[in-house]
């Protein structure tokens, strides 16, 4: 089935450093979503990207969707300890029963050291 | 605060027990989901209900039985589970199920999860 590959698996940064996680698909994605899961918490929706080459910003977070709609990235500028958690990209898997389904990448765990 | 409520938060059960996980949302969403998440892994889709009908079953073993009594409620009935079924079970909802071929896939609102331990 369709998969989204996500790297890196794990990243340590010092507070104030930047962080980027990447998502890649072998096939064109109609859209891609990003979620954040704090330790011990549940995934929380961050954003959905739909258009080729789309760039969206949320404060220190910048989301990009590639021109070919096969890759996406999340960049955090000047990380803070509140950014700790696992960041998942999620894309539509092979449709089933006439409906899209959301398939999650493996996630990138971000640790921020003060 | 999450608008998707799951109960119980924690559940310990033996392999011969029958138990149920419950999920409720009052956002008027028409799609509801069960995901399973093992430690340090991504959520793994189990079932999707679209407009109160089971639309996707990801080849989940029959010891897991979903039920959608109405548009606000979603249950997951558990019977004869195995220790490897221990995991965090996440319920989610979205405004609409994403139609195959469409640009949008519904934004998921997750509950806090039910942490299940099978002894």
Interface residues (C-beta under 8 A of the other chain):
Chain A: X30 X31 X33 X35 X41 X42 X43 X44 X45 X48 X50 X88 X91 X92 X93 X95 X96 X97 X98 X99 X100 X101 X102 X103 X104 X105 X106 X107 X109
Chain B: X2 X31 X40 X41 X42 X43 X44 X45 X48 X50 X55 X56 X58 X90 X97 X98 X99 X100 X101 X102 X103 X104 X105 X106 X107 X108 X109 X110 X111 X112 X113
